[in-house]
Amino acid sequence: MKLTVTTSEILIRLLLAMLIAGIIGYDREQKNHPAGIRTHILVCVGACVIAMIQQEIGFQSLQIAESFPKFSGVVRADDARLIAQVVSGIGFLGAGTIVTTRHAVTGLTTAASLWATAGLGLAFGMGYYRIGLISAVIVFCSLTIFKKLIRVKPYRRIEIKYVHKQESKQFIENYFQENHVQATNVSFKTEVVQNATVYTNVYSVEMPKTLTYSDIIEEMSLYGNTRAVRLIGLQS
């Protein structure tokens, strides 16, 4: 057995890393997320390269120990040292894809996909093809198929600012009832703006599939007493 990574093995591992990362990156780019095809490929290939370097270091240590037995207790190689640096170091790149605004957080799924892609690169780089390929299928299914199969109705919050309290509250309640929107919680706030009392209601709502949040915002904004409508939520 030759203690080295052959040229054909290097090509196979790098091509697998590029192919799998490209598929995952395509899904992210198609959905207009910060990290796309090239970013995912670079992360996966880079992790793959580092894993192969770590493996070569281990092989060299064994060869030195075999050639110079008296130094076998001196020459050591930790197979997990460089890999551990990749796992911890990818965090800064993932953090760069997360955007936090006043009422929303975006990019969490993309950051997680980058972290998982780095793990796939390490698997291919170390030559663990079964782990890499099976894991790649699970990652891709998590990003695409599972989202379609598992329908989750998250509660979102809608903030509505309005004037003329009684009339406007009645309009909102009627709208929710007619469109089968279920408000599970509501908070209230009152403020005076330019000598006019402005009321702010924040509703936690669950709605039917036939209705979208953009529909609610658009139709609420057309009401004459409405001053502002916006969605407060968490996106990935």
Secondary structure, DSSP 8 states (H G I E B T S, - for coil): ---S--HHHHHHHHHHHHHHHHHHHHHHHHTT-SS-HHHHHHHHHHHHHHHHHHHHHHHHHHHHHHH-GGGTTT----TTHHHHHHHHHHHHHHHHH-EE-SS-EE-HHHHHHHHHHHHHHHHHHTT-HHHHHHHHHHHHHHHTHHHHHS-----EEEEEEESSHHHHHHHHHHHHHHTT-EEEEEEEEEEEETTEEEEEEEEEEE--TT--HHHHHHHHHTSTTEEEEEEE----
